[in-house]
Amino acid sequence: MNKTFQWNGEKFYFSALEAETTRKFIPEATKTAKALEDYEKDVVGVGNLLSADDIIAECKIIDAFLDTILGEGAAEKMFKGYDLGERVAATQKLTRLNNAQVKEYGEAASKGLFA
C-alpha cells in the first residue's frame, strides 16, 4: 500500500487508516469545500471571475486543509506562489490516494485476517 503523498518533490507520509488521519480527513474536506463554496457565493458572486485577491484567499483555504492533513507547513513546502489550479490538483491527488488506500484495505479485509 502506497503511504507516500508527493507533490513538487516534497514527500509526506499519508495513511488513510491511521486513526488521526481518519478522524480529520472527511470533516476537514467537508469544511474546506464549504468554506470555498461560501467564499465564492458571498464574496465573489457565483459565475464571476476570481480576482488575484480571491485566488490568494482560496489558496489559503486549501493550504489550511493540507496543513491539517499532512502537517503544519506542508503547503508552504509544496507550492511556490498562489496557483489555485495547482492546489486543486494536489488536493484531488491526495483524495485519490485516500480513496485507494481505503479500497485496498476493504479488499484485503474481506479476505480475512489470515488469508
TORBABA-663990 format. One record per atom (N, C-alpha, C): residue number from 1; residue in one letter; chain; x, y, z. Coordinates in steps of 0.05 Angstrom, whole numbers. Layout:
<rs>
{NUM, "a", "A", {X, Y, Z}}
...
</rs>
This chain:
<rs>
{1, "m", "A", {17, -24, 0}}
{1, "m", "A", {0, 0, 0}}
{1, "m", "A", {18, 25, 0}}
{2, "n", "A", {13, 42, -19}}
{2, "n", "A", {28, 67, -21}}
{2, "n", "A", {20, 86, 2}}
{3, "k", "A", {39, 93, 18}}
{3, "k", "A", {34, 112, 41}}
{3, "k", "A", {50, 138, 38}}
{4, "t", "A", {56, 145, 14}}
{4, "t", "A", {70, 170, 9}}
{4, "t", "A", {54, 188, -10}}
{5, "f", "A", {50, 212, -1}}
{5, "f", "A", {38, 232, -19}}
{5, "f", "A", {61, 250, -27}}
{6, "q", "A", {64, 254, -53}}
{6, "q", "A", {86, 271, -64}}
{6, "q", "A", {75, 293, -81}}
{7, "w", "A", {86, 317, -77}}
{7, "w", "A", {79, 340, -95}}
{7, "w", "A", {103, 358, -97}}
{8, "n", "A", {110, 364, -122}}
{8, "n", "A", {133, 381, -128}}
{8, "n", "A", {158, 373, -113}}
{9, "g", "A", {163, 347, -112}}
{9, "g", "A", {187, 336, -100}}
{9, "g", "A", {186, 333, -70}}
{10, "e", "A", {165, 343, -57}}
{10, "e", "A", {162, 341, -28}}
{10, "e", "A", {145, 316, -22}}
{11, "k", "A", {154, 301, -3}}
{11, "k", "A", {141, 276, 4}}
{11, "k", "A", {130, 277, 33}}
{12, "f", "A", {106, 266, 36}}
{12, "f", "A", {92, 266, 62}}
{12, "f", "A", {81, 238, 67}}
{13, "y", "A", {85, 229, 91}}
{13, "y", "A", {72, 204, 99}}
{13, "y", "A", {42, 208, 100}}
{14, "f", "A", {27, 190, 89}}
{14, "f", "A", {-2, 192, 90}}
{14, "f", "A", {-15, 164, 91}}
{15, "s", "A", {-30, 159, 112}}
{15, "s", "A", {-44, 134, 115}}
{15, "s", "A", {-73, 140, 122}}
{16, "a", "A", {-91, 133, 104}}
{16, "a", "A", {-120, 137, 108}}
{16, "a", "A", {-130, 120, 132}}
{17, "l", "A", {-114, 100, 139}}
{17, "l", "A", {-123, 82, 161}}
{17, "l", "A", {-110, 88, 187}}
{18, "e", "A", {-94, 109, 188}}
{18, "e", "A", {-83, 118, 214}}
{18, "e", "A", {-105, 134, 228}}
{19, "a", "A", {-109, 129, 253}}
{19, "a", "A", {-132, 139, 268}}
{19, "a", "A", {-135, 169, 266}}
{20, "e", "A", {-114, 184, 270}}
{20, "e", "A", {-117, 214, 269}}
{20, "e", "A", {-123, 224, 241}}
{21, "t", "A", {-112, 211, 221}}
{21, "t", "A", {-118, 219, 193}}
{21, "t", "A", {-148, 213, 188}}
{22, "t", "A", {-157, 190, 196}}
{22, "t", "A", {-185, 182, 192}}
{22, "t", "A", {-203, 202, 207}}
{23, "r", "A", {-196, 210, 231}}
{23, "r", "A", {-211, 228, 247}}
{23, "r", "A", {-214, 256, 233}}
{24, "k", "A", {-193, 264, 218}}
{24, "k", "A", {-192, 291, 207}}
{24, "k", "A", {-201, 293, 178}}
{25, "f", "A", {-195, 273, 162}}
{25, "f", "A", {-197, 276, 133}}
{25, "f", "A", {-225, 285, 123}}
{26, "i", "A", {-245, 270, 128}}
{26, "i", "A", {-272, 276, 118}}
{26, "i", "A", {-282, 302, 130}}
{27, "p", "A", {-281, 306, 157}}
{27, "p", "A", {-291, 331, 167}}
{27, "p", "A", {-276, 356, 156}}
{28, "e", "A", {-250, 354, 153}}
{28, "e", "A", {-234, 376, 142}}
{28, "e", "A", {-240, 381, 113}}
{29, "a", "A", {-244, 359, 98}}
{29, "a", "A", {-250, 362, 69}}
{29, "a", "A", {-278, 375, 66}}
{30, "t", "A", {-297, 367, 83}}
{30, "t", "A", {-323, 379, 82}}
{30, "t", "A", {-322, 408, 89}}
{31, "k", "A", {-307, 415, 111}}
{31, "k", "A", {-304, 442, 120}}
{31, "k", "A", {-291, 460, 98}}
{32, "t", "A", {-271, 449, 85}}
{32, "t", "A", {-257, 463, 64}}
{32, "t", "A", {-275, 468, 40}}
{33, "a", "A", {-289, 448, 31}}
{33, "a", "A", {-307, 451, 9}}
{33, "a", "A", {-329, 472, 15}}
{34, "k", "A", {-339, 472, 39}}
{34, "k", "A", {-359, 491, 47}}
{34, "k", "A", {-347, 520, 48}}
{35, "a", "A", {-323, 522, 59}}
{35, "a", "A", {-310, 548, 60}}
{35, "a", "A", {-306, 560, 32}}
{36, "l", "A", {-297, 543, 13}}
{36, "l", "A", {-293, 552, -14}}
{36, "l", "A", {-320, 560, -27}}
{37, "e", "A", {-340, 544, -23}}
{37, "e", "A", {-367, 549, -34}}
{37, "e", "A", {-378, 576, -22}}
{38, "d", "A", {-375, 579, 4}}
{38, "d", "A", {-385, 603, 17}}
{38, "d", "A", {-370, 628, 7}}
{39, "y", "A", {-343, 625, 4}}
{39, "y", "A", {-327, 647, -5}}
{39, "y", "A", {-336, 656, -33}}
{40, "e", "A", {-339, 637, -51}}
{40, "e", "A", {-347, 644, -78}}
{40, "e", "A", {-375, 655, -79}}
{41, "k", "A", {-393, 645, -62}}
{41, "k", "A", {-420, 655, -62}}
{41, "k", "A", {-422, 683, -50}}
{42, "d", "A", {-409, 686, -27}}
{42, "d", "A", {-412, 711, -11}}
{42, "d", "A", {-394, 733, -20}}
{43, "v", "A", {-370, 727, -30}}
{43, "v", "A", {-350, 748, -36}}
{43, "v", "A", {-348, 752, -66}}
{44, "v", "A", {-345, 731, -81}}
{44, "v", "A", {-341, 733, -110}}
{44, "v", "A", {-367, 736, -125}}
{45, "g", "A", {-387, 721, -117}}
{45, "g", "A", {-411, 720, -133}}
{45, "g", "A", {-410, 697, -152}}
{46, "v", "A", {-430, 680, -152}}
{46, "v", "A", {-430, 656, -169}}
{46, "v", "A", {-426, 664, -199}}
{47, "g", "A", {-407, 651, -212}}
{47, "g", "A", {-403, 655, -240}}
{47, "g", "A", {-384, 678, -247}}
{48, "n", "A", {-376, 693, -228}}
{48, "n", "A", {-358, 716, -233}}
{48, "n", "A", {-329, 705, -233}}
{49, "l", "A", {-312, 720, -247}}
{49, "l", "A", {-283, 713, -248}}
{49, "l", "A", {-270, 719, -221}}
{50, "l", "A", {-251, 703, -213}}
{50, "l", "A", {-236, 708, -189}}
{50, "l", "A", {-215, 730, -194}}
{51, "s", "A", {-212, 748, -175}}
{51, "s", "A", {-190, 768, -176}}
{51, "s", "A", {-165, 755, -164}}
{52, "a", "A", {-143, 769, -166}}
{52, "a", "A", {-118, 759, -154}}
{52, "a", "A", {-122, 755, -124}}
{53, "d", "A", {-136, 774, -111}}
{53, "d", "A", {-140, 771, -82}}
{53, "d", "A", {-158, 747, -76}}
{54, "d", "A", {-178, 742, -93}}
{54, "d", "A", {-195, 719, -89}}
{54, "d", "A", {-179, 693, -92}}
{55, "i", "A", {-162, 692, -111}}
{55, "i", "A", {-145, 668, -115}}
{55, "i", "A", {-128, 663, -90}}
{56, "i", "A", {-116, 684, -80}}
{56, "i", "A", {-99, 682, -55}}
{56, "i", "A", {-116, 672, -32}}
{57, "a", "A", {-140, 683, -29}}
{57, "a", "A", {-157, 675, -7}}
{57, "a", "A", {-165, 645, -9}}
{58, "e", "A", {-172, 636, -33}}
{58, "e", "A", {-179, 608, -37}}
{58, "e", "A", {-155, 590, -33}}
{59, "c", "A", {-132, 599, -42}}
{59, "c", "A", {-108, 583, -38}}
{59, "c", "A", {-103, 579, -8}}
{60, "k", "A", {-107, 600, 8}}
{60, "k", "A", {-103, 598, 37}}
{60, "k", "A", {-123, 579, 50}}
{61, "i", "A", {-147, 577, 39}}
{61, "i", "A", {-167, 558, 50}}
{61, "i", "A", {-157, 530, 45}}
{62, "i", "A", {-147, 525, 20}}
{62, "i", "A", {-137, 498, 14}}
{62, "i", "A", {-112, 492, 29}}
{63, "d", "A", {-95, 512, 32}}
{63, "d", "A", {-70, 508, 48}}
{63, "d", "A", {-76, 499, 76}}
{64, "a", "A", {-96, 510, 88}}
{64, "a", "A", {-104, 503, 116}}
{64, "a", "A", {-112, 473, 117}}
{65, "f", "A", {-126, 464, 97}}
{65, "f", "A", {-134, 436, 95}}
{65, "f", "A", {-109, 418, 93}}
{66, "l", "A", {-91, 425, 74}}
{66, "l", "A", {-67, 408, 70}}
{66, "l", "A", {-49, 408, 95}}
{67, "d", "A", {-47, 431, 108}}
{67, "d", "A", {-31, 432, 133}}
{67, "d", "A", {-43, 415, 155}}
{68, "t", "A", {-69, 414, 157}}
{68, "t", "A", {-83, 398, 177}}
{68, "t", "A", {-78, 368, 171}}
{69, "i", "A", {-80, 360, 147}}
{69, "i", "A", {-78, 332, 140}}
{69, "i", "A", {-49, 322, 138}}
{70, "l", "A", {-31, 338, 126}}
{70, "l", "A", {-4, 329, 121}}
{70, "l", "A", {16, 340, 141}}
{71, "g", "A", {8, 359, 158}}
{71, "g", "A", {26, 370, 177}}
{71, "g", "A", {31, 400, 172}}
{72, "e", "A", {34, 414, 194}}
{72, "e", "A", {38, 443, 193}}
{72, "e", "A", {62, 450, 174}}
{73, "g", "A", {57, 469, 156}}
{73, "g", "A", {78, 477, 138}}
{73, "g", "A", {80, 461, 112}}
{74, "a", "A", {62, 441, 109}}
{74, "a", "A", {63, 424, 85}}
{74, "a", "A", {58, 441, 60}}
{75, "a", "A", {37, 458, 61}}
{75, "a", "A", {30, 474, 37}}
{75, "a", "A", {53, 492, 29}}
{76, "e", "A", {67, 503, 48}}
{76, "e", "A", {89, 521, 42}}
{76, "e", "A", {111, 506, 28}}
{77, "k", "A", {116, 481, 35}}
{77, "k", "A", {136, 465, 22}}
{77, "k", "A", {127, 456, -6}}
{78, "m", "A", {101, 452, -9}}
{78, "m", "A", {91, 441, -34}}
{78, "m", "A", {88, 462, -57}}
{79, "f", "A", {83, 487, -50}}
{79, "f", "A", {76, 506, -70}}
{79, "f", "A", {94, 531, -69}}
{80, "k", "A", {97, 543, -92}}
{80, "k", "A", {111, 569, -95}}
{80, "k", "A", {89, 588, -106}}
{81, "g", "A", {85, 609, -92}}
{81, "g", "A", {65, 629, -101}}
{81, "g", "A", {37, 618, -95}}
{82, "y", "A", {18, 631, -109}}
{82, "y", "A", {-11, 625, -105}}
{82, "y", "A", {-23, 616, -131}}
{83, "d", "A", {-21, 590, -137}}
{83, "d", "A", {-33, 578, -161}}
{83, "d", "A", {-56, 561, -152}}
{84, "l", "A", {-80, 570, -156}}
{84, "l", "A", {-104, 556, -147}}
{84, "l", "A", {-107, 530, -161}}
{85, "g", "A", {-102, 529, -187}}
{85, "g", "A", {-104, 504, -203}}
{85, "g", "A", {-86, 483, -192}}
{86, "e", "A", {-62, 490, -185}}
{86, "e", "A", {-43, 471, -174}}
{86, "e", "A", {-53, 460, -147}}
{87, "r", "A", {-64, 477, -131}}
{87, "r", "A", {-74, 467, -105}}
{87, "r", "A", {-98, 449, -108}}
{88, "v", "A", {-115, 455, -127}}
{88, "v", "A", {-138, 438, -132}}
{88, "v", "A", {-128, 411, -142}}
{89, "a", "A", {-109, 410, -160}}
{89, "a", "A", {-98, 385, -170}}
{89, "a", "A", {-85, 369, -148}}
{90, "a", "A", {-70, 382, -130}}
{90, "a", "A", {-57, 368, -108}}
{90, "a", "A", {-78, 356, -89}}
{91, "t", "A", {-99, 371, -83}}
{91, "t", "A", {-119, 362, -65}}
{91, "t", "A", {-134, 338, -77}}
{92, "q", "A", {-139, 339, -103}}
{92, "q", "A", {-152, 317, -117}}
{92, "q", "A", {-134, 292, -116}}
{93, "k", "A", {-108, 296, -119}}
{93, "k", "A", {-89, 273, -118}}
{93, "k", "A", {-89, 261, -90}}
{94, "l", "A", {-89, 278, -70}}
{94, "l", "A", {-90, 268, -42}}
{94, "l", "A", {-116, 252, -37}}
{95, "t", "A", {-138, 262, -47}}
{95, "t", "A", {-164, 249, -44}}
{95, "t", "A", {-164, 222, -58}}
{96, "r", "A", {-152, 220, -82}}
{96, "r", "A", {-150, 195, -96}}
{96, "r", "A", {-133, 175, -80}}
{97, "l", "A", {-111, 184, -68}}
{97, "l", "A", {-94, 167, -51}}
{97, "l", "A", {-110, 157, -27}}
{98, "n", "A", {-124, 174, -14}}
{98, "n", "A", {-141, 167, 9}}
{98, "n", "A", {-161, 145, 0}}
{99, "n", "A", {-175, 149, -22}}
{99, "n", "A", {-195, 130, -31}}
{99, "n", "A", {-183, 104, -39}}
{100, "a", "A", {-159, 104, -52}}
{100, "a", "A", {-146, 80, -60}}
{100, "a", "A", {-137, 63, -36}}
{101, "q", "A", {-127, 77, -15}}
{101, "q", "A", {-119, 63, 9}}
{101, "q", "A", {-143, 50, 23}}
{102, "v", "A", {-165, 64, 25}}
{102, "v", "A", {-189, 53, 37}}
{102, "v", "A", {-200, 29, 21}}
{103, "k", "A", {-200, 32, -5}}
{103, "k", "A", {-209, 10, -23}}
{103, "k", "A", {-191, -15, -20}}
{104, "e", "A", {-165, -10, -20}}
{104, "e", "A", {-146, -32, -17}}
{104, "e", "A", {-149, -47, 9}}
{105, "y", "A", {-153, -32, 30}}
{105, "y", "A", {-158, -44, 57}}
{105, "y", "A", {-184, -60, 56}}
{106, "g", "A", {-205, -49, 45}}
{106, "g", "A", {-230, -64, 44}}
{106, "g", "A", {-228, -90, 29}}
{107, "e", "A", {-213, -90, 7}}
{107, "e", "A", {-210, -114, -8}}
{107, "e", "A", {-193, -135, 7}}
{108, "a", "A", {-173, -126, 21}}
{108, "a", "A", {-156, -144, 37}}
{108, "a", "A", {-172, -154, 61}}
{109, "a", "A", {-186, -137, 74}}
{109, "a", "A", {-202, -145, 98}}
{109, "a", "A", {-223, -165, 92}}
{110, "s", "A", {-235, -163, 68}}
{110, "s", "A", {-256, -181, 60}}
{110, "s", "A", {-246, -210, 57}}
{111, "k", "A", {-220, -213, 54}}
{111, "k", "A", {-208, -240, 52}}
{111, "k", "A", {-202, -252, 79}}
{112, "g", "A", {-204, -237, 100}}
{112, "g", "A", {-199, -247, 127}}
{112, "g", "A", {-171, -240, 136}}
{113, "l", "A", {-168, -240, 162}}
{113, "l", "A", {-142, -231, 174}}
{113, "l", "A", {-119, -249, 166}}
{114, "f", "A", {-123, -274, 164}}
{114, "f", "A", {-100, -293, 158}}
{114, "f", "A", {-101, -305, 130}}
{115, "a", "A", {-112, -290, 111}}
{115, "a", "A", {-115, -301, 84}}
{115, "a", "A", {-89, -301, 70}}
</rs>
